[in-house]
Amino acid sequence: MSNMVLWENITRILKLKHVSVRELCRLTGIPRQTLYNIKQGSSLNPSFYLILKIAEALDVSLDEFRKKADDD
């Protein structure tokens, strides 16, 4: 999965759940810079643990991060 697809899905879920990036950082303990690196593609291979923390904080399954925009 590319960072672009991952970030698009994170932002889609954030909007659906009415959660800001700042709030996601607070809920997960993930630094804002780490999320920015995912968004910019600087973090080429985000860890499973990091993605799991985000999924748990947003109360979604890991499969939600694999969807492409046209899969809805």
mmJSON file of the N, C-alpha and C atoms, coordinates in Angstrom:
{"data_MODEL":{"atom_site":{
"group_PDB":["ATOM","ATOM","ATOM","ATOM","ATOM","ATOM","ATOM","ATOM","ATOM","ATOM","ATOM","ATOM","ATOM","ATOM","ATOM","ATOM","ATOM","ATOM","ATOM","ATOM","ATOM","ATOM","ATOM","ATOM","ATOM","ATOM","ATOM","ATOM","ATOM","ATOM","ATOM","ATOM","ATOM","ATOM","ATOM","ATOM","ATOM","ATOM","ATOM","ATOM","ATOM","ATOM","ATOM","ATOM","ATOM","ATOM","ATOM","ATOM","ATOM","ATOM","ATOM","ATOM","ATOM","ATOM","ATOM","ATOM","ATOM","ATOM","ATOM","ATOM","ATOM","ATOM","ATOM","ATOM","ATOM","ATOM","ATOM","ATOM","ATOM","ATOM","ATOM","ATOM","ATOM","ATOM","ATOM","ATOM","ATOM","ATOM","ATOM","ATOM","ATOM","ATOM","ATOM","ATOM","ATOM","ATOM","ATOM","ATOM","ATOM","ATOM","ATOM","ATOM","ATOM","ATOM","ATOM","ATOM","ATOM","ATOM","ATOM","ATOM","ATOM","ATOM","ATOM","ATOM","ATOM","ATOM","ATOM","ATOM","ATOM","ATOM","ATOM","ATOM","ATOM","ATOM","ATOM","ATOM","ATOM","ATOM","ATOM","ATOM","ATOM","ATOM","ATOM","ATOM","ATOM","ATOM","ATOM","ATOM","ATOM","ATOM","ATOM","ATOM","ATOM","ATOM","ATOM","ATOM","ATOM","ATOM","ATOM","ATOM","ATOM","ATOM","ATOM","ATOM","ATOM","ATOM","ATOM","ATOM","ATOM","ATOM","ATOM","ATOM","ATOM","ATOM","ATOM","ATOM","ATOM","ATOM","ATOM","ATOM","ATOM","ATOM","ATOM","ATOM","ATOM","ATOM","ATOM","ATOM","ATOM","ATOM","ATOM","ATOM","ATOM","ATOM","ATOM","ATOM","ATOM","ATOM","ATOM","ATOM","ATOM","ATOM","ATOM","ATOM","ATOM","ATOM","ATOM","ATOM","ATOM","ATOM","ATOM","ATOM","ATOM","ATOM","ATOM","ATOM","ATOM","ATOM","ATOM","ATOM","ATOM","ATOM","ATOM","ATOM","ATOM","ATOM","ATOM","ATOM","ATOM","ATOM","ATOM","ATOM","ATOM","ATOM","ATOM","ATOM"],
"id":[1,2,3,4,5,6,7,8,9,10,11,12,13,14,15,16,17,18,19,20,21,22,23,24,25,26,27,28,29,30,31,32,33,34,35,36,37,38,39,40,41,42,43,44,45,46,47,48,49,50,51,52,53,54,55,56,57,58,59,60,61,62,63,64,65,66,67,68,69,70,71,72,73,74,75,76,77,78,79,80,81,82,83,84,85,86,87,88,89,90,91,92,93,94,95,96,97,98,99,100,101,102,103,104,105,106,107,108,109,110,111,112,113,114,115,116,117,118,119,120,121,122,123,124,125,126,127,128,129,130,131,132,133,134,135,136,137,138,139,140,141,142,143,144,145,146,147,148,149,150,151,152,153,154,155,156,157,158,159,160,161,162,163,164,165,166,167,168,169,170,171,172,173,174,175,176,177,178,179,180,181,182,183,184,185,186,187,188,189,190,191,192,193,194,195,196,197,198,199,200,201,202,203,204,205,206,207,208,209,210,211,212,213,214,215,216],
"type_symbol":["N","C","C","N","C","C","N","C","C","N","C","C","N","C","C","N","C","C","N","C","C","N","C","C","N","C","C","N","C","C","N","C","C","N","C","C","N","C","C","N","C","C","N","C","C","N","C","C","N","C","C","N","C","C","N","C","C","N","C","C","N","C","C","N","C","C","N","C","C","N","C","C","N","C","C","N","C","C","N","C","C","N","C","C","N","C","C","N","C","C","N","C","C","N","C","C","N","C","C","N","C","C","N","C","C","N","C","C","N","C","C","N","C","C","N","C","C","N","C","C","N","C","C","N","C","C","N","C","C","N","C","C","N","C","C","N","C","C","N","C","C","N","C","C","N","C","C","N","C","C","N","C","C","N","C","C","N","C","C","N","C","C","N","C","C","N","C","C","N","C","C","N","C","C","N","C","C","N","C","C","N","C","C","N","C","C","N","C","C","N","C","C","N","C","C","N","C","C","N","C","C","N","C","C","N","C","C","N","C","C","N","C","C","N","C","C"],
"label_atom_id":["N","CA","C","N","CA","C","N","CA","C","N","CA","C","N","CA","C","N","CA","C","N","CA","C","N","CA","C","N","CA","C","N","CA","C","N","CA","C","N","CA","C","N","CA","C","N","CA","C","N","CA","C","N","CA","C","N","CA","C","N","CA","C","N","CA","C","N","CA","C","N","CA","C","N","CA","C","N","CA","C","N","CA","C","N","CA","C","N","CA","C","N","CA","C","N","CA","C","N","CA","C","N","CA","C","N","CA","C","N","CA","C","N","CA","C","N","CA","C","N","CA","C","N","CA","C","N","CA","C","N","CA","C","N","CA","C","N","CA","C","N","CA","C","N","CA","C","N","CA","C","N","CA","C","N","CA","C","N","CA","C","N","CA","C","N","CA","C","N","CA","C","N","CA","C","N","CA","C","N","CA","C","N","CA","C","N","CA","C","N","CA","C","N","CA","C","N","CA","C","N","CA","C","N","CA","C","N","CA","C","N","CA","C","N","CA","C","N","CA","C","N","CA","C","N","CA","C","N","CA","C","N","CA","C","N","CA","C","N","CA","C","N","CA","C","N","CA","C","N","CA","C"],
"label_alt_id":[null,null,null,null,null,null,null,null,null,null,null,null,null,null,null,null,null,null,null,null,null,null,null,null,null,null,null,null,null,null,null,null,null,null,null,null,null,null,null,null,null,null,null,null,null,null,null,null,null,null,null,null,null,null,null,null,null,null,null,null,null,null,null,null,null,null,null,null,null,null,null,null,null,null,null,null,null,null,null,null,null,null,null,null,null,null,null,null,null,null,null,null,null,null,null,null,null,null,null,null,null,null,null,null,null,null,null,null,null,null,null,null,null,null,null,null,null,null,null,null,null,null,null,null,null,null,null,null,null,null,null,null,null,null,null,null,null,null,null,null,null,null,null,null,null,null,null,null,null,null,null,null,null,null,null,null,null,null,null,null,null,null,null,null,null,null,null,null,null,null,null,null,null,null,null,null,null,null,null,null,null,null,null,null,null,null,null,null,null,null,null,null,null,null,null,null,null,null,null,null,null,null,null,null,null,null,null,null,null,null,null,null,null,null,null,null],
"label_comp_id":["MET","MET","MET","SER","SER","SER","ASN","ASN","ASN","MET","MET","MET","VAL","VAL","VAL","LEU","LEU","LEU","TRP","TRP","TRP","GLU","GLU","GLU","ASN","ASN","ASN","ILE","ILE","ILE","THR","THR","THR","ARG","ARG","ARG","ILE","ILE","ILE","LEU","LEU","LEU","LYS","LYS","LYS","LEU","LEU","LEU","LYS","LYS","LYS","HIS","HIS","HIS","VAL","VAL","VAL","SER","SER","SER","VAL","VAL","VAL","ARG","ARG","ARG","GLU","GLU","GLU","LEU","LEU","LEU","CYS","CYS","CYS","ARG","ARG","ARG","LEU","LEU","LEU","THR","THR","THR","GLY","GLY","GLY","ILE","ILE","ILE","PRO","PRO","PRO","ARG","ARG","ARG","GLN","GLN","GLN","THR","THR","THR","LEU","LEU","LEU","TYR","TYR","TYR","ASN","ASN","ASN","ILE","ILE","ILE","LYS","LYS","LYS","GLN","GLN","GLN","GLY","GLY","GLY","SER","SER","SER","SER","SER","SER","LEU","LEU","LEU","ASN","ASN","ASN","PRO","PRO","PRO","SER","SER","SER","PHE","PHE","PHE","TYR","TYR","TYR","LEU","LEU","LEU","ILE","ILE","ILE","LEU","LEU","LEU","LYS","LYS","LYS","ILE","ILE","ILE","ALA","ALA","ALA","GLU","GLU","GLU","ALA","ALA","ALA","LEU","LEU","LEU","ASP","ASP","ASP","VAL","VAL","VAL","SER","SER","SER","LEU","LEU","LEU","ASP","ASP","ASP","GLU","GLU","GLU","PHE","PHE","PHE","ARG","ARG","ARG","LYS","LYS","LYS","LYS","LYS","LYS","ALA","ALA","ALA","ASP","ASP","ASP","ASP","ASP","ASP","ASP","ASP","ASP"],
"label_asym_id":["A","A","A","A","A","A","A","A","A","A","A","A","A","A","A","A","A","A","A","A","A","A","A","A","A","A","A","A","A","A","A","A","A","A","A","A","A","A","A","A","A","A","A","A","A","A","A","A","A","A","A","A","A","A","A","A","A","A","A","A","A","A","A","A","A","A","A","A","A","A","A","A","A","A","A","A","A","A","A","A","A","A","A","A","A","A","A","A","A","A","A","A","A","A","A","A","A","A","A","A","A","A","A","A","A","A","A","A","A","A","A","A","A","A","A","A","A","A","A","A","A","A","A","A","A","A","A","A","A","A","A","A","A","A","A","A","A","A","A","A","A","A","A","A","A","A","A","A","A","A","A","A","A","A","A","A","A","A","A","A","A","A","A","A","A","A","A","A","A","A","A","A","A","A","A","A","A","A","A","A","A","A","A","A","A","A","A","A","A","A","A","A","A","A","A","A","A","A","A","A","A","A","A","A","A","A","A","A","A","A","A","A","A","A","A","A"],
"label_entity_id":["1","1","1","1","1","1","1","1","1","1","1","1","1","1","1","1","1","1","1","1","1","1","1","1","1","1","1","1","1","1","1","1","1","1","1","1","1","1","1","1","1","1","1","1","1","1","1","1","1","1","1","1","1","1","1","1","1","1","1","1","1","1","1","1","1","1","1","1","1","1","1","1","1","1","1","1","1","1","1","1","1","1","1","1","1","1","1","1","1","1","1","1","1","1","1","1","1","1","1","1","1","1","1","1","1","1","1","1","1","1","1","1","1","1","1","1","1","1","1","1","1","1","1","1","1","1","1","1","1","1","1","1","1","1","1","1","1","1","1","1","1","1","1","1","1","1","1","1","1","1","1","1","1","1","1","1","1","1","1","1","1","1","1","1","1","1","1","1","1","1","1","1","1","1","1","1","1","1","1","1","1","1","1","1","1","1","1","1","1","1","1","1","1","1","1","1","1","1","1","1","1","1","1","1","1","1","1","1","1","1","1","1","1","1","1","1"],
"label_seq_id":[1,1,1,2,2,2,3,3,3,4,4,4,5,5,5,6,6,6,7,7,7,8,8,8,9,9,9,10,10,10,11,11,11,12,12,12,13,13,13,14,14,14,15,15,15,16,16,16,17,17,17,18,18,18,19,19,19,20,20,20,21,21,21,22,22,22,23,23,23,24,24,24,25,25,25,26,26,26,27,27,27,28,28,28,29,29,29,30,30,30,31,31,31,32,32,32,33,33,33,34,34,34,35,35,35,36,36,36,37,37,37,38,38,38,39,39,39,40,40,40,41,41,41,42,42,42,43,43,43,44,44,44,45,45,45,46,46,46,47,47,47,48,48,48,49,49,49,50,50,50,51,51,51,52,52,52,53,53,53,54,54,54,55,55,55,56,56,56,57,57,57,58,58,58,59,59,59,60,60,60,61,61,61,62,62,62,63,63,63,64,64,64,65,65,65,66,66,66,67,67,67,68,68,68,69,69,69,70,70,70,71,71,71,72,72,72],
"pdbx_PDB_ins_code":[null,null,null,null,null,null,null,null,null,null,null,null,null,null,null,null,null,null,null,null,null,null,null,null,null,null,null,null,null,null,null,null,null,null,null,null,null,null,null,null,null,null,null,null,null,null,null,null,null,null,null,null,null,null,null,null,null,null,null,null,null,null,null,null,null,null,null,null,null,null,null,null,null,null,null,null,null,null,null,null,null,null,null,null,null,null,null,null,null,null,null,null,null,null,null,null,null,null,null,null,null,null,null,null,null,null,null,null,null,null,null,null,null,null,null,null,null,null,null,null,null,null,null,null,null,null,null,null,null,null,null,null,null,null,null,null,null,null,null,null,null,null,null,null,null,null,null,null,null,null,null,null,null,null,null,null,null,null,null,null,null,null,null,null,null,null,null,null,null,null,null,null,null,null,null,null,null,null,null,null,null,null,null,null,null,null,null,null,null,null,null,null,null,null,null,null,null,null,null,null,null,null,null,null,null,null,null,null,null,null,null,null,null,null,null,null],
"Cartn_x":[0.849,0.0,0.894,0.571,1.375,1.004,1.941,1.672,0.516,0.4,-0.672,-2.037,-2.189,-3.449,-3.669,-2.626,-2.739,-3.178,-2.514,-2.847,-4.252,-4.63,-5.989,-7.027,-6.761,-7.702,-7.722,-6.566,-6.534,-7.341,-7.118,-7.847,-9.34,-9.685,-11.116,-11.781,-11.117,-11.679,-11.711,-10.677,-10.668,-11.88,-12.171,-13.331,-14.638,-14.76,-15.979,-16.201,-15.109,-15.19,-15.105,-14.938,-14.799,-13.651,-12.498,-11.292,-10.212,-9.523,-8.438,-7.132,-6.159,-4.844,-4.26,-4.453,-3.976,-4.582,-5.879,-6.553,-6.041,-5.793,-5.242,-3.877,-3.075,-1.769,-1.943,-2.889,-3.139,-3.628,-4.532,-5.105,-4.081,-3.156,-2.206,-0.833,-0.495,0.852,1.856,1.361,2.226,2.526,3.802,4.139,3.552,3.16,2.599,3.585,4.879,5.896,5.861,5.587,5.506,4.351,3.211,2.06,2.364,3.042,3.444,4.375,5.286,6.209,5.464,4.417,3.589,2.921,2.343,1.645,2.582,3.806,4.768,5.498,5.326,6.023,7.429,7.807,9.146,9.287,8.181,8.175,7.724,8.687,8.367,7.676,7.878,7.3,6.833,5.674,5.191,5.009,5.354,5.294,3.859,3.716,2.413,1.88,2.762,2.357,1.789,2.404,1.928,0.537,0.364,-0.938,-1.986,-1.605,-2.517,-2.953,-2.032,-2.37,-3.391,-3.211,-4.149,-5.513,-5.534,-6.806,-7.534,-6.819,-7.452,-7.994,-7.231,-7.675,-8.929,-9.027,-10.181,-11.296,-11.054,-12.035,-12.47,-11.46,-11.71,-10.824,-11.192,-10.37,-9.192,-8.167,-7.003,-7.366,-8.395,-8.838,-9.251,-9.706,-10.117,-8.964,-7.737,-6.582,-6.145,-6.679,-6.282,-7.207,-8.356,-9.33,-8.788,-9.168,-8.879,-10.145,-10.014,-11.152,-12.318,-12.05,-13.125,-13.704,-13.217,-13.74,-14.983,-15.358,-16.484,-17.794],
"Cartn_y":[-1.171,0.0,1.233,2.182,3.396,4.349,5.226,6.24,7.135,7.391,8.26,7.64,6.358,5.666,5.635,5.337,5.308,6.666,7.731,9.069,9.495,9.181,9.511,8.825,7.583,6.856,7.394,7.752,8.348,9.637,10.503,11.777,11.569,10.583,10.281,9.865,8.999,8.506,9.629,10.452,11.587,12.483,12.752,13.589,12.921,11.625,10.9,10.893,10.809,10.715,12.087,13.14,14.506,14.604,14.08,14.081,14.841,15.735,16.489,15.7,16.114,15.489,15.703,16.878,17.168,16.19,15.948,15.01,13.584,13.212,11.887,11.724,12.757,12.716,12.515,13.212,13.082,11.683,11.146,9.823,8.694,8.862,7.783,7.964,9.189,9.468,9.552,9.543,9.64,11.127,11.474,12.881,13.365,14.623,15.223,15.099,15.226,15.123,13.75,12.71,11.359,11.268,11.831,11.831,12.679,13.795,14.641,13.874,13.09,12.302,11.264,10.673,9.736,10.489,11.631,12.436,12.832,13.233,13.701,12.574,11.344,10.222,10.031,10.808,10.686,9.397,8.948,7.687,6.617,5.986,5.085,3.802,3.387,2.136,2.271,2.933,3.077,1.698,1.585,0.292,-0.176,-1.472,-2.072,-1.552,-1.434,-0.955,0.46,1.329,2.693,2.705,1.926,1.866,1.26,0.263,-0.347,0.661,1.482,2.51,3.494,3.87,4.8,4.139,2.896,2.17,2.033,1.689,1.547,2.879,3.944,5.267,5.72,5.346,5.752,4.711,3.602,2.528,2.005,1.679,1.106,-0.125,-0.965,-2.137,-1.72,-2.537,-2.265,-2.257,-2.989,-3.026,-1.644,-0.783,0.565,1.349,1.026,1.741,1.231,0.114,-0.476,-0.063,0.497,0.88,1.99,1.943,3.029,3.849,5.09,6.016,5.437,4.681,4.141,2.836,2.355,1.123,1.353,2.608,2.909,2.42],
"Cartn_z":[0.0,0.0,0.0,-0.825,-0.898,0.237,0.555,1.577,1.171,-0.136,-0.598,-0.295,-0.57,-0.274,1.235,1.989,3.446,3.968,3.54,4.039,3.6,2.359,1.9,2.779,3.143,3.995,5.422,5.932,7.267,7.275,6.303,6.285,6.044,5.224,4.993,6.299,7.044,8.303,9.345,9.368,10.296,10.051,8.787,8.458,8.878,8.588,8.96,10.473,11.212,12.677,13.345,12.539,13.069,14.067,13.645,14.464,13.705,14.395,13.768,13.855,13.065,13.13,14.527,15.081,16.442,17.448,17.326,18.229,18.016,16.76,16.471,17.146,17.085,17.759,19.257,19.838,21.271,21.619,20.804,21.07,20.923,20.006,19.69,20.325,20.662,21.124,19.982,18.757,17.574,17.336,17.212,16.95,15.627,15.611,14.402,13.229,13.509,12.456,11.791,12.556,11.996,11.006,11.367,10.456,9.22,9.422,8.296,7.358,7.93,7.105,6.275,6.826,6.057,4.91,5.239,4.233,3.087,3.415,2.421,1.71,2.195,1.585,2.119,3.134,3.73,4.522,5.093,5.827,4.84,4.2,3.092,3.527,4.764,5.216,6.666,6.882,8.257,8.893,10.143,10.813,11.012,11.094,11.37,12.696,13.684,15.005,14.919,14.131,13.974,13.337,12.284,11.612,12.535,13.309,14.27,15.327,15.828,16.815,16.244,14.997,14.356,14.209,13.751,13.581,14.911,15.961,17.273,17.771,17.596,18.05,17.307,16.029,15.216,15.215,15.904,16.018,14.648,13.826,12.507,12.323,11.375,11.082,10.208,10.216,9.374,7.895,7.525,6.121,5.618,6.512,6.106,5.491,5.866,5.358,3.995,3.572,2.29,1.158,1.484,0.46,-0.413,-1.668,-2.579,-2.701,-3.13,-3.191,-3.995,-5.026,-5.857,-5.319,-4.16,-3.56,-2.716,-2.475,-1.585,-2.093],
"occupancy":[1.0,1.0,1.0,1.0,1.0,1.0,1.0,1.0,1.0,1.0,1.0,1.0,1.0,1.0,1.0,1.0,1.0,1.0,1.0,1.0,1.0,1.0,1.0,1.0,1.0,1.0,1.0,1.0,1.0,1.0,1.0,1.0,1.0,1.0,1.0,1.0,1.0,1.0,1.0,1.0,1.0,1.0,1.0,1.0,1.0,1.0,1.0,1.0,1.0,1.0,1.0,1.0,1.0,1.0,1.0,1.0,1.0,1.0,1.0,1.0,1.0,1.0,1.0,1.0,1.0,1.0,1.0,1.0,1.0,1.0,1.0,1.0,1.0,1.0,1.0,1.0,1.0,1.0,1.0,1.0,1.0,1.0,1.0,1.0,1.0,1.0,1.0,1.0,1.0,1.0,1.0,1.0,1.0,1.0,1.0,1.0,1.0,1.0,1.0,1.0,1.0,1.0,1.0,1.0,1.0,1.0,1.0,1.0,1.0,1.0,1.0,1.0,1.0,1.0,1.0,1.0,1.0,1.0,1.0,1.0,1.0,1.0,1.0,1.0,1.0,1.0,1.0,1.0,1.0,1.0,1.0,1.0,1.0,1.0,1.0,1.0,1.0,1.0,1.0,1.0,1.0,1.0,1.0,1.0,1.0,1.0,1.0,1.0,1.0,1.0,1.0,1.0,1.0,1.0,1.0,1.0,1.0,1.0,1.0,1.0,1.0,1.0,1.0,1.0,1.0,1.0,1.0,1.0,1.0,1.0,1.0,1.0,1.0,1.0,1.0,1.0,1.0,1.0,1.0,1.0,1.0,1.0,1.0,1.0,1.0,1.0,1.0,1.0,1.0,1.0,1.0,1.0,1.0,1.0,1.0,1.0,1.0,1.0,1.0,1.0,1.0,1.0,1.0,1.0,1.0,1.0,1.0,1.0,1.0,1.0,1.0,1.0,1.0,1.0,1.0,1.0],
"B_iso_or_equiv":[0.0,0.0,0.0,0.0,0.0,0.0,0.0,0.0,0.0,0.0,0.0,0.0,0.0,0.0,0.0,0.0,0.0,0.0,0.0,0.0,0.0,0.0,0.0,0.0,0.0,0.0,0.0,0.0,0.0,0.0,0.0,0.0,0.0,0.0,0.0,0.0,0.0,0.0,0.0,0.0,0.0,0.0,0.0,0.0,0.0,0.0,0.0,0.0,0.0,0.0,0.0,0.0,0.0,0.0,0.0,0.0,0.0,0.0,0.0,0.0,0.0,0.0,0.0,0.0,0.0,0.0,0.0,0.0,0.0,0.0,0.0,0.0,0.0,0.0,0.0,0.0,0.0,0.0,0.0,0.0,0.0,0.0,0.0,0.0,0.0,0.0,0.0,0.0,0.0,0.0,0.0,0.0,0.0,0.0,0.0,0.0,0.0,0.0,0.0,0.0,0.0,0.0,0.0,0.0,0.0,0.0,0.0,0.0,0.0,0.0,0.0,0.0,0.0,0.0,0.0,0.0,0.0,0.0,0.0,0.0,0.0,0.0,0.0,0.0,0.0,0.0,0.0,0.0,0.0,0.0,0.0,0.0,0.0,0.0,0.0,0.0,0.0,0.0,0.0,0.0,0.0,0.0,0.0,0.0,0.0,0.0,0.0,0.0,0.0,0.0,0.0,0.0,0.0,0.0,0.0,0.0,0.0,0.0,0.0,0.0,0.0,0.0,0.0,0.0,0.0,0.0,0.0,0.0,0.0,0.0,0.0,0.0,0.0,0.0,0.0,0.0,0.0,0.0,0.0,0.0,0.0,0.0,0.0,0.0,0.0,0.0,0.0,0.0,0.0,0.0,0.0,0.0,0.0,0.0,0.0,0.0,0.0,0.0,0.0,0.0,0.0,0.0,0.0,0.0,0.0,0.0,0.0,0.0,0.0,0.0,0.0,0.0,0.0,0.0,0.0,0.0],
"pdbx_formal_charge":[null,null,null,null,null,null,null,null,null,null,null,null,null,null,null,null,null,null,null,null,null,null,null,null,null,null,null,null,null,null,null,null,null,null,null,null,null,null,null,null,null,null,null,null,null,null,null,null,null,null,null,null,null,null,null,null,null,null,null,null,null,null,null,null,null,null,null,null,null,null,null,null,null,null,null,null,null,null,null,null,null,null,null,null,null,null,null,null,null,null,null,null,null,null,null,null,null,null,null,null,null,null,null,null,null,null,null,null,null,null,null,null,null,null,null,null,null,null,null,null,null,null,null,null,null,null,null,null,null,null,null,null,null,null,null,null,null,null,null,null,null,null,null,null,null,null,null,null,null,null,null,null,null,null,null,null,null,null,null,null,null,null,null,null,null,null,null,null,null,null,null,null,null,null,null,null,null,null,null,null,null,null,null,null,null,null,null,null,null,null,null,null,null,null,null,null,null,null,null,null,null,null,null,null,null,null,null,null,null,null,null,null,null,null,null,null],
"auth_seq_id":[1,1,1,2,2,2,3,3,3,4,4,4,5,5,5,6,6,6,7,7,7,8,8,8,9,9,9,10,10,10,11,11,11,12,12,12,13,13,13,14,14,14,15,15,15,16,16,16,17,17,17,18,18,18,19,19,19,20,20,20,21,21,21,22,22,22,23,23,23,24,24,24,25,25,25,26,26,26,27,27,27,28,28,28,29,29,29,30,30,30,31,31,31,32,32,32,33,33,33,34,34,34,35,35,35,36,36,36,37,37,37,38,38,38,39,39,39,40,40,40,41,41,41,42,42,42,43,43,43,44,44,44,45,45,45,46,46,46,47,47,47,48,48,48,49,49,49,50,50,50,51,51,51,52,52,52,53,53,53,54,54,54,55,55,55,56,56,56,57,57,57,58,58,58,59,59,59,60,60,60,61,61,61,62,62,62,63,63,63,64,64,64,65,65,65,66,66,66,67,67,67,68,68,68,69,69,69,70,70,70,71,71,71,72,72,72],
"auth_comp_id":["MET","MET","MET","SER","SER","SER","ASN","ASN","ASN","MET","MET","MET","VAL","VAL","VAL","LEU","LEU","LEU","TRP","TRP","TRP","GLU","GLU","GLU","ASN","ASN","ASN","ILE","ILE","ILE","THR","THR","THR","ARG","ARG","ARG","ILE","ILE","ILE","LEU","LEU","LEU","LYS","LYS","LYS","LEU","LEU","LEU","LYS","LYS","LYS","HIS","HIS","HIS","VAL","VAL","VAL","SER","SER","SER","VAL","VAL","VAL","ARG","ARG","ARG","GLU","GLU","GLU","LEU","LEU","LEU","CYS","CYS","CYS","ARG","ARG","ARG","LEU","LEU","LEU","THR","THR","THR","GLY","GLY","GLY","ILE","ILE","ILE","PRO","PRO","PRO","ARG","ARG","ARG","GLN","GLN","GLN","THR","THR","THR","LEU","LEU","LEU","TYR","TYR","TYR","ASN","ASN","ASN","ILE","ILE","ILE","LYS","LYS","LYS","GLN","GLN","GLN","GLY","GLY","GLY","SER","SER","SER","SER","SER","SER","LEU","LEU","LEU","ASN","ASN","ASN","PRO","PRO","PRO","SER","SER","SER","PHE","PHE","PHE","TYR","TYR","TYR","LEU","LEU","LEU","ILE","ILE","ILE","LEU","LEU","LEU","LYS","LYS","LYS","ILE","ILE","ILE","ALA","ALA","ALA","GLU","GLU","GLU","ALA","ALA","ALA","LEU","LEU","LEU","ASP","ASP","ASP","VAL","VAL","VAL","SER","SER","SER","LEU","LEU","LEU","ASP","ASP","ASP","GLU","GLU","GLU","PHE","PHE","PHE","ARG","ARG","ARG","LYS","LYS","LYS","LYS","LYS","LYS","ALA","ALA","ALA","ASP","ASP","ASP","ASP","ASP","ASP","ASP","ASP","ASP"],
"auth_asym_id":["A","A","A","A","A","A","A","A","A","A","A","A","A","A","A","A","A","A","A","A","A","A","A","A","A","A","A","A","A","A","A","A","A","A","A","A","A","A","A","A","A","A","A","A","A","A","A","A","A","A","A","A","A","A","A","A","A","A","A","A","A","A","A","A","A","A","A","A","A","A","A","A","A","A","A","A","A","A","A","A","A","A","A","A","A","A","A","A","A","A","A","A","A","A","A","A","A","A","A","A","A","A","A","A","A","A","A","A","A","A","A","A","A","A","A","A","A","A","A","A","A","A","A","A","A","A","A","A","A","A","A","A","A","A","A","A","A","A","A","A","A","A","A","A","A","A","A","A","A","A","A","A","A","A","A","A","A","A","A","A","A","A","A","A","A","A","A","A","A","A","A","A","A","A","A","A","A","A","A","A","A","A","A","A","A","A","A","A","A","A","A","A","A","A","A","A","A","A","A","A","A","A","A","A","A","A","A","A","A","A","A","A","A","A","A","A"],
"auth_atom_id":["N","CA","C","N","CA","C","N","CA","C","N","CA","C","N","CA","C","N","CA","C","N","CA","C","N","CA","C","N","CA","C","N","CA","C","N","CA","C","N","CA","C","N","CA","C","N","CA","C","N","CA","C","N","CA","C","N","CA","C","N","CA","C","N","CA","C","N","CA","C","N","CA","C","N","CA","C","N","CA","C","N","CA","C","N","CA","C","N","CA","C","N","CA","C","N","CA","C","N","CA","C","N","CA","C","N","CA","C","N","CA","C","N","CA","C","N","CA","C","N","CA","C","N","CA","C","N","CA","C","N","CA","C","N","CA","C","N","CA","C","N","CA","C","N","CA","C","N","CA","C","N","CA","C","N","CA","C","N","CA","C","N","CA","C","N","CA","C","N","CA","C","N","CA","C","N","CA","C","N","CA","C","N","CA","C","N","CA","C","N","CA","C","N","CA","C","N","CA","C","N","CA","C","N","CA","C","N","CA","C","N","CA","C","N","CA","C","N","CA","C","N","CA","C","N","CA","C","N","CA","C","N","CA","C","N","CA","C","N","CA","C","N","CA","C","N","CA","C","N","CA","C"],
"pdbx_PDB_model_num":[1,1,1,1,1,1,1,1,1,1,1,1,1,1,1,1,1,1,1,1,1,1,1,1,1,1,1,1,1,1,1,1,1,1,1,1,1,1,1,1,1,1,1,1,1,1,1,1,1,1,1,1,1,1,1,1,1,1,1,1,1,1,1,1,1,1,1,1,1,1,1,1,1,1,1,1,1,1,1,1,1,1,1,1,1,1,1,1,1,1,1,1,1,1,1,1,1,1,1,1,1,1,1,1,1,1,1,1,1,1,1,1,1,1,1,1,1,1,1,1,1,1,1,1,1,1,1,1,1,1,1,1,1,1,1,1,1,1,1,1,1,1,1,1,1,1,1,1,1,1,1,1,1,1,1,1,1,1,1,1,1,1,1,1,1,1,1,1,1,1,1,1,1,1,1,1,1,1,1,1,1,1,1,1,1,1,1,1,1,1,1,1,1,1,1,1,1,1,1,1,1,1,1,1,1,1,1,1,1,1,1,1,1,1,1,1]
}}}
